[in-house]
Amino acid sequence: MQGSKKLVNTILGCADDALAGTVACNPHLQILHGHRVALRADLENLRGKVALISGGGSGHEPAHAGYIGKGMLTGVVAGPVFTSPAVGSILAAIRAVKQAGAVGTLLIVKNYTGDRLNFGLALEQARAEGASVEMVVIGDDCAFTKQKKAGRRGLCGTVLIHKVAGALSEAGCGLSAIARKVTAVAHSMGTLGVSLSPCSVPGSRPTFQLADDELELGLGIHGEAGVRRMKIASADQVVKIMLDHMTSHSNASRVRLKSGASVVLMVNNLGGLSYLELSVVAGSAVHCLESRGIHIARVFVGSFMTALEMAGVSLTVLLVDDELLTLIDSDTTAVAWSQPAKVHVSGQKRMRESVEPKEEEEDENFPFRAPATPYMRAVLEKVCNKLLNLQEELNDLDRAAGDGDCGSTHARAARAIQEWVESKPLPQYPSQLLSALAKLMLEKMGGSSGALYGLFLTAAAQPLRTDDELATWSAAVDAGIDAMMRYGGAAPGDRTMEAEAAAESTKHMEAAAGRASYIGSARLDRPDPGAVAAAAILRAVMEGLQGSPLNRGSFRMAT
């Protein structure tokens, strides 16, 4: 089995290239010659302050180099993918910041054996050279319910430590004071991850396997297996499980949350999760915490510490007070730090009432005041039944040039119309009827089809505000078609919504508008599904009008 495809130059050089790419895009960073080390370009501004150096294996981008800058890290030392950095490079970074005038150096290390050993050895060698160096080891993992000898793994919460330490250094705090403060902060936070897929180191196979209906709870950022494998569930359910695990009294590594506590929440993309899913999870986490009486001061949502392409997310919860929140809110030039508004999240009004248009009032001078003809109801019923029966056929046609949902989209509209017709009387006048149908299509149908039908019906309703004679209906249809062409960008012959005989002819056309215009003509040898749907609607309208007064010369809505 081959490893997952990666867009790199070489497997061996990918970590060097990644760090060099970050520096190439950020004029505030520099590479330390001969080492896989990135440093602030303005080291002269470090004089008299404590330098902060972190790092670890590559593959966690934007960690760690993305957090270099004023107010955060002074430099980082990168190792190969998921591998601890070299002792010599760590030592070289310490020497560089000391030469620049730093009064001391704090090494911020995630709790992994290789990182502890290599950073620790570099610290001892630097001290032997007369440097003032201390090290804090960050473990924020909440996965293991029983204490392990190795301690908690270092996860995304480490990024918050970078921020707090950076703010303290900028404020002029001493080395020992910063070390004590961030150690206390680390004990007040926890992180838990969940993943829908593994990741793979360039050139290697995936770190573990998951069935299509499974997810892994409590895994590490190097693809280590978690503590529990479970079936896929909704985002709300998964988030609740995560927070329950993180705060359970039976969990020795829990976050000690109590109702009324104030927290910072970090929702971290582990690499391959879509931002749509990330937003869903973030919302679930906010609502779940608030339902427990937790006050959320800030929320950070994004990719902060990843695991290559792993499709997963981690939640970090940090207990905060006003002093700690001030440190987190302080300014930084680090490019990967996402700075939310310095306003409490909980307690804000999240919903604004929408402004609804007033119902079209009956006008005493309206040319006609007869109620809607029963034929209108029959027409709508015919249209809905036709579209529901065509659902699978339209979906099948749409798979050749779209995403295979044309039938489902039209069926959704049909069901919405049926519910609407059953729930209330039809509007009194033709213009009101078409306007109401337009609103229904826009709200319930969705997609480009909903917009096109909404355009047609909205434009067609305008001429009918004055009368409903045959000539006016003709003008209404023309107005609707003009609006569709004007805003949709299509014209006759463009292989999009045309009708009846034209629907069959669309299979020989090359698409010039809509999504199908991006598909090669050789792959389009079947009628356009939108055209088939439009033809079916017109046929249903004609069938519904059979025997009606509207079919005998007058389009007046008479009973």
MARGUDO-821914 format. One line per 8 residues: number of its first residue (from 1); their letters; for each residue x, y, z of C-alpha. Coordinates in steps of 0.02 Angstrom, whole numbers, plus 50000, padded with zeros to 5 digits. Layout:
% MARGUDO-821914
NUM = A = X:Y:Z  ...
//
This chain:
% MARGUDO-821914
1 = MQGSKKLV = 50000:50000:50000  50071:50169:49949  50068:50323:50057  49948:50466:50024  49998:50584:49886  50091:50740:49943  50134:50897:49846  50318:50912:49894
9 = NTILGCAD = 50483:50926:49803  50568:50781:49892  50519:50676:50042  50684:50706:50130  50684:50893:50100  50501:50934:50134  50529:50998:50311  50669:51115:50254
17 = DALAGTVA = 50565:51175:50106  50413:51207:50216  50510:51313:50340  50599:51405:50199  50429:51438:50117  50360:51513:50278  50511:51627:50292  50504:51674:50107
25 = CNPHLQIL = 50326:51736:50132  50360:51830:50294  50490:51970:50289  50491:51974:50479  50575:51803:50488  50747:51736:50448  50827:51564:50433  50977:51530:50544
33 = HGHRVALR = 51112:51478:50421  51154:51294:50427  51007:51248:50538  50821:51213:50525  50790:51364:50635  50680:51517:50604  50705:51676:50704  50631:51850:50716
41 = ADLENLRG = 50720:51963:50593  50723:52103:50723  50825:52014:50856  50900:52182:50904  50733:52224:50987  50757:52075:51102  50892:52160:51206  50848:52157:51391
49 = KVALISGG = 50702:52036:51368  50675:51850:51384  50686:51751:51222  50557:51616:51190  50606:51464:51086  50490:51321:51043  50479:51191:50907  50463:51008:50872
57 = GSGHEPAH = 50428:50897:50723  50366:50971:50560  50193:50927:50496  50098:51032:50622  50095:51192:50519  50065:51334:50552  50147:51277:50713  50278:51319:50754
65 = AGYIGKGM = 50353:51451:50639  50186:51538:50615  50194:51596:50796  50359:51690:50782  50340:51876:50807  50334:52017:50931  50220:51963:51072  50246:51777:51041
73 = LTGVVAGP = 50397:51668:51000  50572:51729:50964  50617:51575:50863  50576:51394:50827  50678:51239:50791  50598:51117:50669  50632:50933:50655  50588:50815:50512
81 = VFTSPAVG = 50403:50771:50497  50341:50711:50668  50522:50697:50730  50610:50797:50865  50732:50931:50807  50920:50910:50819  51009:50958:50981  51138:51057:50883
89 = SILAAIRA = 51004:51165:50802  50919:51199:50969  51085:51250:51043  51121:51362:50893  50955:51451:50919  50994:51481:51103  51164:51552:51058  51088:51667:50927
97 = VKQAGAVG = 50963:51748:51046  51093:51763:51183  51211:51852:51062  51067:51970:51017  51055:52026:51199  50919:51918:51274  50930:51912:51464  50875:51732:51465
105 = TLLIVKNY = 50793:51598:51359  50636:51498:51395  50615:51335:51298  50430:51292:51275  50420:51106:51238  50272:50992:51205  50273:50837:51314  50346:50704:51199
113 = TGDRLNFG = 50497:50600:51247  50604:50651:51098  50569:50836:51122  50604:50828:51309  50768:50738:51281  50835:50846:51140  50781:51014:51211  50840:50960:51382
121 = LALEQARA = 51012:50910:51318  51029:51075:51225  50978:51168:51385  51115:51081:51485  51246:51119:51353  51190:51301:51344  51200:51319:51533  51375:51246:51526
129 = EGASVEMV = 51417:51390:51409  51350:51516:51534  51178:51546:51459  51026:51575:51570  50900:51447:51508  50745:51366:51578  50621:51244:51504  50434:51216:51527
137 = VIGDDCAF = 50355:51055:51467  50173:51075:51414  50050:50932:51429  49867:50976:51396  49798:50810:51332  49637:50754:51418  49623:50587:51329  49689:50468:51461
145 = TKQKKAGR = 49580:50449:51613  49721:50376:51718  49886:50463:51745  50026:50393:51640  50208:50396:51690  50249:50496:51533  50119:50627:51580  49994:50716:51468
153 = RGLCGTVL = 50042:50741:51287  50070:50916:51222  49935:50970:51100  49858:51128:51030  49846:51212:51200  50033:51243:51183  49992:51383:51062  49902:51477:51202
161 = IHKVAGAL = 50058:51456:51307  50159:51537:51167  50040:51684:51174  50042:51707:51361  50231:51688:51372  50254:51812:51230  50146:51942:51314  50242:51921:51477
169 = SEAGCGLS = 50409:51938:51388  50353:52097:51301  50299:52166:51470  50477:52140:51534  50446:51994:51652  50597:51891:51706  50638:51714:51652  50585:51626:51812
177 = AIARKVTA = 50425:51728:51827  50372:51683:51650  50411:51500:51679  50307:51495:51838  50160:51586:51759  50146:51479:51602  50165:51320:51704  50015:51372:51809
185 = VAHSMGTL = 49917:51416:51652  49955:51246:51576  49878:51162:51728  49716:51258:51697  49682:51195:51522  49644:51037:51427  49635:50978:51248  49549:50830:51165
193 = GVSLSPCS = 49551:50780:50983  49439:50676:50872  49472:50619:50695  49376:50548:50548  49534:50494:50457  49718:50455:50488  49864:50550:50416  50021:50488:50329
201 = VPGSRPTF = 50199:50549:50340  50267:50587:50165  50324:50423:50090  50236:50315:50220  50069:50229:50241  49930:50300:50350  49963:50292:50535  49803:50192:50570
209 = QLADDELE = 49644:50138:50482  49465:50190:50515  49307:50116:50441  49193:50233:50344  49072:50243:50491  49203:50264:50628  49297:50404:50713  49441:50404:50837
217 = LGLGIHGE = 49428:50496:51004  49579:50558:51099  49714:50535:50970  49880:50629:50968  49948:50753:50840  50067:50625:50764  49931:50505:50714  49942:50402:50873
225 = AGVRRMKI = 49786:50300:50903  49662:50370:51027  49577:50301:51179  49410:50258:51101  49343:50211:50931  49161:50254:50904  49028:50265:50770  49003:50426:50674
233 = ASADQVVK = 48874:50538:50756  48811:50716:50734  48927:50861:50774  48822:50905:50927  48837:50727:50992  49024:50714:50959  49059:50881:51043  48956:50830:51195
241 = IMLDHMTS = 49054:50667:51207  49218:50763:51195  49172:50890:51329  49099:50754:51442  49263:50660:51429  49368:50816:51458  49273:50864:51616  49225:50695:51691
249 = HSNASRVR = 49266:50676:51876  49333:50502:51836  49462:50578:51719  49626:50614:51809  49678:50736:51670  49513:50829:51666  49483:51015:51651  49401:51067:51813
257 = LKSGASVV = 49254:51165:51747  49118:51230:51860  48962:51326:51816  49003:51510:51808  49183:51483:51755  49256:51593:51619  49353:51507:51479  49444:51531:51316
265 = LMVNNLGG = 49392:51402:51186  49506:51349:51043  49430:51247:50901  49576:51179:50802  49571:51100:50630  49688:50951:50633  49724:50977:50449  49594:50903:50332
273 = LSYLELSV = 49428:50956:50404  49327:51074:50294  49295:51246:50364  49109:51213:50347  49127:51068:50470  49242:51171:50581  49110:51307:50597  48977:51178:50639
281 = VAGSAVHC = 49088:51103:50775  49132:51275:50843  48949:51320:50859  48911:51154:50944  49053:51182:51068  48995:51358:51112  48815:51302:51139  48867:51148:51238
289 = LESRGIHI = 48979:51246:51357  48852:51384:51381  48716:51256:51419  48826:51202:51566  48835:51378:51633  49011:51411:51567  49050:51590:51515  49151:51596:51354
297 = ARVFVGSF = 49267:51745:51349  49351:51714:51181  49340:51584:51041  49482:51546:50921  49432:51445:50768  49554:51390:50634  49707:51285:50597  49828:51312:50741
305 = MTALEMAG = 49918:51146:50765  49883:51017:50631  49931:50836:50597  49964:50845:50410  49803:50801:50317  49709:50723:50463  49523:50760:50449  49488:50799:50629
313 = VSLTVLLV = 49467:50932:50760  49528:50966:50936  49447:51070:51071  49553:51165:51197  49473:51242:51351  49573:51363:51459  49508:51435:51622  49542:51622:51624
321 = DDELLTLI = 49528:51774:51735  49542:51956:51684  49731:51958:51703  49757:51806:51592  49631:51870:51465  49730:52032:51451  49886:51933:51408  49793:51833:51276
329 = DSDTTAVA = 49720:51992:51202  49889:52079:51190  49954:52122:51017  50070:52011:50917  50146:52014:50743  50143:51823:50727  50059:51787:50560  49967:51629:50614
337 = WSQPAKVH = 49888:51703:50770  49703:51734:50744  49650:51882:50849  49462:51884:50883  49369:52036:50942  49416:52082:51120  49237:52059:51176  49158:51920:51279
345 = VSGQKRMR = 49071:51790:51171  48940:51737:51297  48804:51862:51335  48801:51938:51161  48640:51948:51062  48664:51831:50913  48500:51854:50823  48426:52006:50739
353 = ESVEPKEE = 48245:52003:50685  48224:52004:50498  48119:52137:50414  47971:52056:50328  47880:52148:50189  47699:52191:50222  47570:52083:50137  47505:52160:49977
361 = EEDENFPF = 47349:52252:50031  47186:52237:49937  47154:52392:49833  46974:52453:49817  47014:52508:49639  47089:52339:49591  47015:52294:49419  46945:52129:49483
369 = RAPATPYM = 46904:52058:49654  46851:51880:49617  46932:51745:49724  47065:51631:49651  46993:51503:49532  46997:51321:49585  47092:51289:49425  47243:51374:49503
377 = RAVLEKVC = 47245:51245:49641  47227:51106:49512  47373:51176:49412  47486:51180:49564  47438:51003:49611  47477:50942:49434  47646:51029:49436  47694:50957:49605
385 = NKLLNLQE = 47644:50780:49562  47739:50789:49397  47899:50849:49481  47889:50719:49619  47869:50580:49491  48019:50645:49392  48137:50658:49541  48247:50507:49504
393 = ELNDLDRA = 48247:50536:49315  48305:50716:49337  48439:50666:49463  48503:50536:49341  48511:50664:49199  48599:50788:49313  48740:50669:49359  48813:50693:49185
401 = AGDGDCGS = 48837:50881:49202  48804:50929:49381  48800:50860:49556  48653:50744:49530  48524:50839:49633  48414:50924:49502  48270:50804:49537  48290:50819:49725
409 = THARAARA = 48292:51009:49710  48131:51013:49609  48051:50884:49724  48094:50994:49873  48005:51138:49788  47854:51028:49749  47836:50972:49929  47851:51152:49989
417 = IQEWVESK = 47711:51205:49871  47601:51060:49929  47624:51107:50112  47589:51289:50072  47430:51251:49973  47364:51138:50112  47402:51261:50251  47318:51420:50188
425 = PLPQYPSQ = 47201:51489:50054  47281:51539:49890  47315:51726:49870  47173:51827:49795  47255:51896:49638  47375:51828:49506  47515:51948:49552  47501:51896:49735
433 = LLSALAKL = 47502:51712:49688  47659:51726:49582  47747:51834:49711  47706:51709:49848  47770:51565:49740  47930:51663:49704  47962:51686:49890  47928:51502:49920
441 = MLEKMGGS = 48053:51450:49785  48189:51563:49854  48164:51502:50032  48130:51318:50006  48201:51265:49838  48373:51344:49847  48515:51331:49723  48522:51412:49553
449 = SGALYGLF = 48355:51331:49506  48268:51416:49653  48344:51582:49602  48293:51562:49420  48114:51514:49461  48108:51653:49589  48168:51778:49458  48041:51719:49331
457 = LTAAAQPL = 47894:51726:49451  47944:51892:49530  47963:51978:49362  47806:51897:49291  47702:51958:49438  47732:52142:49401  47627:52162:49241  47485:52065:49324
465 = RTDDELAT = 47465:52198:49458  47353:52295:49340  47247:52162:49252  47249:51979:49200  47195:51987:49019  47275:51869:48894  47394:52002:48828  47450:52043:49005
473 = WSAAVDAG = 47487:51860:49041  47589:51855:48883  47685:52009:48939  47709:51930:49110  47789:51774:49036  47903:51881:48927  47954:51983:49079  47996:51825:49175
481 = IDAMMRYG = 48101:51753:49034  48192:51919:49010  48236:51923:49195  48303:51745:49190  48413:51783:49039  48471:51951:49107  48528:51887:49276  48564:51706:49234
489 = GAAPGDRT = 48673:51748:49085  48589:51621:48971  48506:51636:48802  48409:51516:48690  48527:51380:48631  48639:51385:48785  48582:51215:48851  48495:51272:49007
497 = MEAEAAAE = 48312:51287:49057  48216:51271:48893  48056:51174:48869  47960:51030:48787  48029:50996:48611  48180:51103:48652  48218:50994:48802  48257:50845:48691
505 = STKHMEAA = 48364:50952:48578  48475:51006:48722  48566:50840:48717  48649:50897:48555  48696:51068:48623  48858:51124:48702  48826:51210:48867  48868:51396:48866
513 = AGRASYIG = 48799:51443:49036  48776:51365:49206  48878:51227:49289  48869:51115:49136  48970:51244:49036  49125:51178:49126  49096:51000:49066  49167:50938:48901
521 = SARLDRPD = 49033:50924:48765  49083:50744:48733  49012:50700:48903  48844:50787:48874  48739:50673:48765  48576:50677:48862  48442:50812:48881  48474:50952:49005
529 = PGAVAAAA = 48383:50908:49168  48329:51088:49197  48252:51093:49024  48161:50928:49054  48094:50997:49218  48035:51159:49137  47949:51061:48999  47863:50952:49128
537 = ILRAVMEG = 47802:51105:49223  47728:51184:49067  47645:51021:49019  47570:51006:49194  47506:51185:49183  47419:51147:49018  47342:50989:49089  47282:51082:49243
545 = LQGSPLNR = 47197:51215:49136  47101:51092:49027  46920:51147:49023  46950:51305:49124  46892:51480:49074  47077:51524:49061  47093:51401:48919  46952:51482:48821
553 = GSFRMAT = 47022:51652:48781  47018:51746:48946  47152:51738:49080  47042:51828:49206  47038:51730:49369  46849:51710:49367  46755:51575:49455
//
